[in-house]
Amino acid sequence: MQALHDMFPIAIFFIFYKLFDIYVATAAAMVTASLQLGWMLLCGKKPEIMHYIALGMLLVLGSATLLLHNQTFIQWKPTAVYWLLSLTFFGTQLFSKEPLAQRMLKKSVNLPVQAWGYLNLSWALFFLSMGILNLIVVFNFNTETWVNFKIFGTLGLTLLFVLAQSLYLARYHNEEKNKS
């Protein structure tokens, strides 16, 4: 359910892009994401730090897009968010006792220390790669292709990556079962 909630501003962006243009879509996404975060706060739900970061990037780069009438700023937004996530995963790997992946999943998954490191590193590299891939699409294809990639391509690649991570984690789950 949370994934659908998080996808709502992206869906609004896509719909408004198809109906109007990238500038109207950008404004619609900015309003939708702002209202969504405000609603979460009003309902007493605690937004995750990622909600604030994504909204902040959307508002800054979306505003630049609208004020300068230059779509490149909003097209850089996914890369900015991906690279910030990548830096966070890398940073916790290097400067923390527990990598971010472990902090996020340790209540539901039991892994050896080395496996947590591999899992965390794979997420860091995934986000780094997604940011690069976004820029490749931005600078080598038209806006229509970029919007479709942003909506469908990144979703598909993320689902494939999560599936691969699930297979990796299942290996350790099976080892735990065999020990019992």
C-alpha contacts under 8 A as a table, 3 or more apart, distances in Angstrom:
res1	aa1	res2	aa2	distance
1	M	4	L	5.29
1	M	5	H	6.36
2	Q	5	H	4.92
2	Q	6	D	6.12
3	A	6	D	5.07
3	A	7	M	6.14
4	L	7	M	5.03
4	L	8	F	6.35
5	H	8	F	5.47
6	D	9	P	7.11
7	M	10	I	5.23
7	M	11	A	6.15
8	F	11	A	5.07
8	F	12	I	6.22
8	F	32	T	7.93
9	P	12	I	4.99
9	P	13	F	6.09
9	P	28	A	7.98
9	P	29	A	5.07
9	P	30	M	7.77
9	P	32	T	5.61
9	P	33	A	5.53
10	I	13	F	4.94
10	I	14	F	6.22
10	I	29	A	6.75
10	I	151	I	7.17
11	A	14	F	5.06
11	A	15	I	6.18
11	A	151	I	7.82
12	I	15	I	5.15
12	I	16	F	6.06
12	I	25	A	7.26
12	I	28	A	6.72
12	I	29	A	6.05
12	I	32	T	7.49
13	F	16	F	5.33
13	F	17	Y	5.96
13	F	25	A	4.62
13	F	26	T	6.30
13	F	28	A	6.32
13	F	29	A	5.13
14	F	17	Y	5.07
14	F	18	K	6.20
14	F	25	A	6.93
14	F	147	V	7.16
14	F	151	I	7.31
15	I	18	K	5.21
15	I	19	L	6.19
15	I	25	A	7.52
16	F	19	L	4.96
16	F	20	F	5.61
16	F	21	D	6.84
16	F	22	I	7.72
16	F	24	V	6.44
16	F	25	A	4.60
16	F	28	A	7.07
17	Y	20	F	5.25
17	Y	21	D	4.60
17	Y	22	I	5.18
17	Y	23	Y	7.89
17	Y	24	V	6.92
17	Y	25	A	4.84
18	K	21	D	6.74
20	F	24	V	6.31
20	F	25	A	7.21
21	D	24	V	5.60
21	D	25	A	6.15
22	I	25	A	4.90
22	I	26	T	5.91
22	I	71	Q	7.08
23	Y	26	T	5.03
23	Y	27	A	6.30
23	Y	65	T	7.32
23	Y	66	L	6.27
23	Y	69	H	7.64
23	Y	71	Q	7.38
24	V	27	A	5.16
24	V	28	A	6.06
25	A	28	A	5.03
25	A	29	A	6.09
26	T	29	A	5.16
26	T	30	M	6.18
26	T	62	G	5.99
26	T	65	T	7.89
26	T	66	L	7.77
26	T	74	I	7.30
27	A	30	M	5.07
27	A	31	V	6.23
27	A	62	G	7.11
27	A	66	L	7.65
28	A	31	V	5.22
28	A	32	T	5.99
29	A	32	T	5.03
29	A	33	A	5.92
30	M	33	A	5.38
30	M	34	S	6.11
30	M	55	L	7.62
30	M	58	L	6.36
30	M	59	L	6.08
30	M	62	G	6.98
31	V	34	S	5.17
31	V	35	L	6.07
32	T	35	L	5.18
32	T	36	Q	5.95
33	A	36	Q	4.97
33	A	37	L	6.19
33	A	55	L	6.42
34	S	37	L	5.32
34	S	38	G	6.12
34	S	55	L	6.94
35	L	38	G	4.96
35	L	39	W	5.95
36	Q	39	W	5.08
36	Q	40	M	6.27
37	L	40	M	5.08
37	L	41	L	6.34
37	L	47	P	7.24
37	L	51	H	7.43
38	G	41	L	5.15
38	G	42	L	6.17
39	W	42	L	4.97
39	W	43	C	6.10
40	M	43	C	5.21
40	M	44	G	6.39
40	M	45	K	5.16
40	M	46	K	7.05
40	M	47	P	6.77
41	L	44	G	5.15
41	L	45	K	5.60
41	L	46	K	6.61
41	L	47	P	7.27
42	L	45	K	7.52
47	P	50	M	7.97
47	P	51	H	6.13
47	P	52	Y	7.53
48	E	51	H	5.44
48	E	52	Y	7.14
49	I	52	Y	5.29
49	I	53	I	6.31
50	M	53	I	4.95
50	M	54	A	5.93
51	H	54	A	5.28
51	H	55	L	6.06
52	Y	55	L	5.13
52	Y	56	G	5.91
53	I	56	G	5.04
53	I	57	M	6.13
53	I	81	V	7.62
54	A	57	M	5.22
54	A	58	L	6.03
54	A	81	V	6.56
55	L	58	L	4.94
55	L	59	L	6.00
56	G	59	L	5.17
56	G	60	V	6.11
57	M	60	V	5.21
57	M	61	L	5.81
57	M	62	G	7.73
57	M	77	K	6.38
57	M	80	A	7.55
57	M	81	V	7.26
58	L	61	L	5.42
58	L	62	G	5.24
58	L	63	S	7.88
58	L	74	I	7.36
58	L	77	K	6.59
59	L	62	G	5.07
59	L	63	S	5.69
60	V	63	S	5.27
60	V	64	A	6.31
61	L	64	A	5.01
61	L	65	T	6.13
61	L	73	F	5.20
61	L	74	I	5.41
61	L	76	W	7.75
61	L	77	K	6.42
62	G	65	T	4.96
62	G	66	L	6.25
62	G	73	F	6.78
62	G	74	I	5.40
63	S	66	L	5.10
63	S	67	L	5.87
64	A	67	L	5.18
64	A	68	L	5.69
64	A	69	H	7.58
64	A	70	N	7.46
64	A	73	F	6.33
64	A	74	I	7.94
65	T	68	L	5.55
65	T	69	H	5.25
65	T	70	N	4.85
65	T	71	Q	5.25
65	T	72	T	7.05
65	T	73	F	5.31
65	T	74	I	5.99
66	L	69	H	4.93
66	L	70	N	6.99
66	L	71	Q	7.93
67	L	70	N	7.98
70	N	73	F	6.52
71	Q	74	I	5.62
71	Q	75	Q	6.35
72	T	75	Q	4.91
72	T	76	W	6.20
72	T	138	V	7.80
73	F	76	W	5.22
73	F	77	K	6.69
74	I	77	K	5.15
74	I	78	P	8.00
75	Q	78	P	6.81
75	Q	79	T	7.94
75	Q	138	V	6.58
75	Q	146	W	7.97
76	W	79	T	5.30
76	W	80	A	6.19
76	W	134	N	7.81
76	W	135	L	7.18
77	K	80	A	5.07
77	K	81	V	6.25
78	P	81	V	5.19
78	P	82	Y	5.97
78	P	131	G	6.68
78	P	134	N	7.05
79	T	82	Y	5.02
79	T	83	W	5.92
79	T	130	M	7.17
79	T	131	G	4.00
79	T	132	I	6.96
79	T	134	N	6.17
79	T	135	L	6.98
80	A	83	W	5.28
80	A	84	L	6.11
80	A	131	G	7.17
81	V	84	L	5.12
81	V	85	L	6.20
81	V	131	G	7.98
82	Y	85	L	5.12
82	Y	86	S	6.09
82	Y	127	F	4.93
82	Y	128	L	6.35
82	Y	130	M	6.61
82	Y	131	G	5.35
83	W	86	S	4.81
83	W	87	L	6.05
83	W	127	F	6.22
83	W	128	L	5.51
83	W	131	G	6.06
84	L	87	L	5.12
84	L	88	T	6.18
85	L	88	T	5.01
85	L	89	F	6.25
85	L	124	A	7.13
85	L	127	F	6.52
86	S	89	F	5.20
86	S	90	F	6.09
86	S	123	W	7.18
86	S	124	A	4.26
86	S	125	L	6.71
86	S	126	F	7.67
86	S	127	F	5.14
86	S	128	L	5.51
87	L	90	F	5.00
87	L	91	G	5.72
87	L	124	A	7.00
88	T	91	G	4.99
88	T	92	T	6.15
88	T	100	L	7.65
88	T	124	A	7.75
89	F	92	T	5.40
89	F	93	Q	6.24
89	F	99	P	6.89
89	F	100	L	5.79
89	F	101	A	7.55
89	F	120	N	6.24
89	F	121	L	7.00
89	F	123	W	6.97
89	F	124	A	5.12
90	F	93	Q	5.05
90	F	94	L	6.32
90	F	120	N	7.71
90	F	121	L	6.75
90	F	124	A	5.82
91	G	94	L	5.20
91	G	95	F	5.77
91	G	96	S	7.53
92	T	95	F	5.27
92	T	96	S	4.87
92	T	97	K	7.72
92	T	98	E	6.86
92	T	99	P	4.77
92	T	100	L	5.79
93	Q	96	S	6.13
93	Q	97	K	7.83
93	Q	98	E	7.21
93	Q	99	P	4.78
93	Q	100	L	7.35
93	Q	117	G	6.86
93	Q	120	N	7.05
93	Q	121	L	7.37
96	S	99	P	6.32
98	E	102	Q	6.06
98	E	103	R	6.41
99	P	102	Q	5.40
99	P	103	R	6.51
99	P	116	W	7.06
99	P	117	G	6.74
99	P	120	N	6.23
100	L	103	R	5.02
100	L	104	M	6.15
100	L	120	N	6.59
101	A	104	M	5.16
101	A	105	L	6.05
101	A	106	K	7.95
101	A	116	W	6.80
101	A	119	L	6.73
101	A	120	N	5.07
101	A	123	W	7.98
102	Q	105	L	5.22
102	Q	106	K	5.11
102	Q	116	W	5.92
102	Q	120	N	7.51
103	R	106	K	5.80
104	M	107	K	7.81
105	L	108	S	5.56
105	L	109	V	5.81
106	K	109	V	5.14
106	K	110	N	6.19
106	K	111	L	7.96
107	K	110	N	7.68
109	V	169	L	7.94
109	V	173	H	7.94
110	N	172	Y	7.79
110	N	173	H	7.83
111	L	115	A	5.97
111	L	116	W	6.30
111	L	172	Y	6.66
112	P	115	A	5.30
112	P	116	W	6.53
113	V	116	W	5.24
113	V	117	G	6.52
114	Q	117	G	5.08
114	Q	118	Y	6.41
115	A	118	Y	5.04
115	A	119	L	6.06
116	W	119	L	5.07
116	W	120	N	5.99
117	G	120	N	5.16
117	G	121	L	6.01
118	Y	121	L	5.09
118	Y	122	S	6.05
119	L	122	S	5.17
119	L	123	W	6.48
119	L	165	Q	7.61
120	N	123	W	5.26
120	N	124	A	6.33
121	L	124	A	4.99
121	L	125	L	6.14
122	S	125	L	5.15
122	S	126	F	5.96
123	W	126	F	4.91
123	W	127	F	6.19
124	A	127	F	5.41
124	A	128	L	6.21
125	L	128	L	4.97
125	L	129	S	6.00
126	F	129	S	5.13
126	F	130	M	6.09
126	F	161	F	7.94
127	F	130	M	4.99
127	F	131	G	6.19
128	L	131	G	5.30
128	L	132	I	6.46
129	S	132	I	5.07
129	S	133	L	6.02
130	M	133	L	4.95
130	M	134	N	6.05
130	M	154	T	7.65
131	G	134	N	5.15
131	G	135	L	6.50
132	I	135	L	5.20
132	I	136	I	6.29
133	L	136	I	4.99
133	L	137	V	6.34
134	N	137	V	5.23
134	N	138	V	6.13
134	N	146	W	7.95
134	N	150	K	7.71
135	L	138	V	4.84
135	L	139	F	6.04
136	I	139	F	5.47
136	I	140	N	5.91
137	V	140	N	5.29
137	V	141	F	5.44
137	V	145	T	7.65
137	V	146	W	5.89
137	V	149	F	7.76
138	V	141	F	5.98
138	V	142	N	7.31
138	V	143	T	7.38
138	V	146	W	5.99
141	F	145	T	6.12
141	F	146	W	6.66
142	N	145	T	5.46
142	N	146	W	6.39
143	T	146	W	4.95
143	T	147	V	6.12
144	E	147	V	5.23
144	E	148	N	6.28
145	T	148	N	5.15
145	T	149	F	6.01
146	W	149	F	4.96
146	W	150	K	5.93
147	V	150	K	4.98
147	V	151	I	6.22
148	N	151	I	5.22
148	N	152	F	5.72
148	N	153	G	6.90
149	F	152	F	5.32
149	F	153	G	4.25
149	F	154	T	6.21
150	K	153	G	5.93
150	K	154	T	5.52
150	K	155	L	7.68
151	I	154	T	6.26
151	I	155	L	6.34
152	F	155	L	5.17
152	F	156	G	6.00
153	G	156	G	5.16
153	G	157	L	6.08
154	T	157	L	5.09
154	T	158	T	5.93
155	L	158	T	5.14
155	L	159	L	6.13
156	G	159	L	5.13
156	G	160	L	6.21
157	L	160	L	5.09
157	L	161	F	6.12
158	T	161	F	5.01
158	T	162	V	6.08
159	L	162	V	5.07
159	L	163	L	6.09
160	L	163	L	5.04
160	L	164	A	6.22
161	F	164	A	5.02
161	F	165	Q	6.17
162	V	165	Q	4.91
162	V	166	S	6.07
163	L	166	S	4.95
163	L	167	L	6.33
164	A	167	L	5.15
164	A	168	Y	6.31
165	Q	168	Y	4.94
165	Q	169	L	6.12
166	S	169	L	5.03
166	S	170	A	5.93
167	L	170	A	5.00
167	L	171	R	6.56
168	Y	171	R	5.55
168	Y	172	Y	7.38
169	L	172	Y	5.42
169	L	173	H	6.39
170	A	173	H	4.78
170	A	174	N	6.04
171	R	174	N	5.30
171	R	175	E	6.41
172	Y	175	E	4.94
172	Y	176	E	6.24
173	H	176	E	5.11
173	H	177	K	6.34
174	N	177	K	5.01
174	N	178	N	6.21
175	E	178	N	5.12
175	E	179	K	6.32
176	E	179	K	5.21
176	E	180	S	6.59
177	K	180	S	5.31
